[in-house]
Amino acid sequence: MSEPRPPLKVLLDEGAPRLAGDPFQRRGHQVIHHSEVCEGGASDEVVAAISIHNAAILIAIDNDMKRLVRRFGNPNNTGKFHPLNLISIGCDEVLAAKRVEYAMSFIEHEWDICRQKKARRLWIDIRPHSLISHR
């Protein structure tokens, strides 16, 4: 029998729909809302740093965070945003919560893989018709 999985902690970016956190809560994971840890309109760099500081997976709906991860997080770069874990939702707000719900077992599986080595990070794109993990 495998040992129980520790709960995930996610931070919903300011633009991410609040309902996208519901599937995490239903499965016993912790959800932090943007307004609980930062001011409205905080820069992407500040939000990313707060996510890293809180050991939380950032959930974002815009492409800005993906650009930040690409720019600062490639494996050959020791930049300060390298440890950022990201779930990028690339669909409208109406579909976002349902797509996250459908992706929960995938997200948990990918998180288990990331936890095996400190150098790994989680980066998942949730799109209307696909799930992509960047390993």
C-alpha angles and dihedrals in degrees: 000000000000122000116256118271114247112240119267120237118215133185117208111218117229094261096044114104113253090227089065087073094056096081089054093050092048089057093049099260125136120252122198116193120217092241091058094062109021144031120259112270094025113164120260090247091056092047091048091049091049090049091052092045091052092045087236132146108241116229112202133171099197129071095240093089092048089055090049092052092047093047099044106018109060112129093247093057123081092200121149093253096055093104093054112128112205140189108189116197110207100184136077122282093256092061097035099086093045093048091049090049091052091046098050098102089046091050092049091048093050090047090054089054092048092051091059092075129027092221093060122091134189118248116164128169114206111198132172093265106015147043118214127189118198107207 
